[in-house]
Amino acid sequence: MLSQRGDRLFKTLSVSYQQPLIIERGQGQFLLDENNIAYLDMVNNVCHVGHCHPSVVAADQAQMAKLNTNTRYLNDNILDL
């Protein structure tokens, strides 16, 4: 996933952390990885609306209910896009 990302995305879209997190979904103020470990999200837009906020989910149900993050974490969706 990391090598594909390097081939497909701009180099300015860096990955945070020495061991990148593979984030699968967001829930409230947390990001959850592929092992269902929760991380308090202090970086993304969680301070505005949180992950899976009912108003946001209603506006964009298909994607927002599953994940509300950016390109600093690994996820197949950014590669598909």
C-alpha positions as CSV (number, residue, x, y, z in Angstrom):
1,M,0.0,0.0,0.0
2,L,2.8,2.4,0.9
3,S,4.7,1.9,-2.4
4,Q,1.5,2.3,-4.5
5,R,0.8,5.5,-2.6
6,G,4.3,6.8,-3.6
7,D,3.6,6.0,-7.2
8,R,0.1,7.5,-7.4
9,L,0.1,10.5,-5.1
10,F,1.9,13.8,-5.0
11,K,5.1,13.7,-2.8
12,T,3.8,16.6,-0.7
13,L,1.0,14.3,0.7
14,S,3.3,12.7,3.3
15,V,2.5,9.9,5.7
16,S,2.7,10.7,9.4
17,Y,4.6,8.5,11.8
18,Q,7.6,6.2,11.2
19,Q,5.2,3.2,11.1
20,P,2.2,4.5,9.2
21,L,-1.3,3.8,10.6
22,I,-3.7,1.9,8.4
23,I,-7.0,3.6,9.4
24,E,-10.1,1.7,8.6
25,R,-12.8,4.0,10.0
26,G,-13.7,6.8,12.3
27,Q,-16.1,6.9,15.2
28,G,-16.8,10.0,17.2
29,Q,-13.5,11.5,18.2
30,F,-11.5,8.4,17.4
31,L,-9.8,6.8,14.4
32,L,-9.8,3.0,14.4
33,D,-7.1,1.0,12.7
34,E,-7.2,-2.4,11.0
35,N,-6.9,-4.1,14.4
36,N,-9.7,-2.0,15.8
37,I,-7.3,0.0,18.0
38,A,-8.7,3.4,18.7
39,Y,-6.6,6.6,18.4
40,L,-7.9,10.0,19.7
41,D,-7.9,12.1,16.6
42,M,-6.3,15.5,17.4
43,V,-5.5,16.3,13.7
44,N,-8.4,16.0,11.4
45,N,-11.7,17.8,11.4
46,V,-12.9,16.1,14.6
47,C,-12.8,19.4,16.4
48,H,-15.5,20.8,14.1
49,V,-17.9,17.9,13.7
50,G,-16.3,14.7,14.8
51,H,-16.4,11.4,12.9
52,C,-19.8,10.1,12.0
53,H,-21.6,13.1,13.3
54,P,-25.3,12.6,12.4
55,S,-25.6,15.8,10.3
56,V,-22.5,15.0,8.4
57,V,-23.4,11.4,7.8
58,A,-26.8,12.5,6.5
59,A,-25.2,14.7,4.0
60,D,-22.6,12.1,2.8
61,Q,-23.8,8.7,4.1
62,A,-21.8,6.4,1.8
63,Q,-18.3,7.6,2.7
64,M,-18.6,9.6,5.9
65,A,-20.2,6.9,7.9
66,K,-17.2,4.7,7.2
67,L,-14.3,7.1,7.3
68,N,-13.6,10.8,7.7
69,T,-9.9,11.3,7.4
70,N,-7.2,12.6,5.1
71,T,-4.2,11.3,3.2
72,R,-1.8,11.1,6.1
73,Y,-2.9,7.6,6.9
74,L,-2.9,4.5,4.6
75,N,-6.2,3.5,3.1
76,D,-7.1,1.8,-0.2
77,N,-9.7,4.4,-1.0
78,I,-7.1,7.1,-1.8
79,L,-5.4,4.7,-4.1
80,D,-8.7,3.9,-5.9
81,L,-9.4,7.6,-6.3
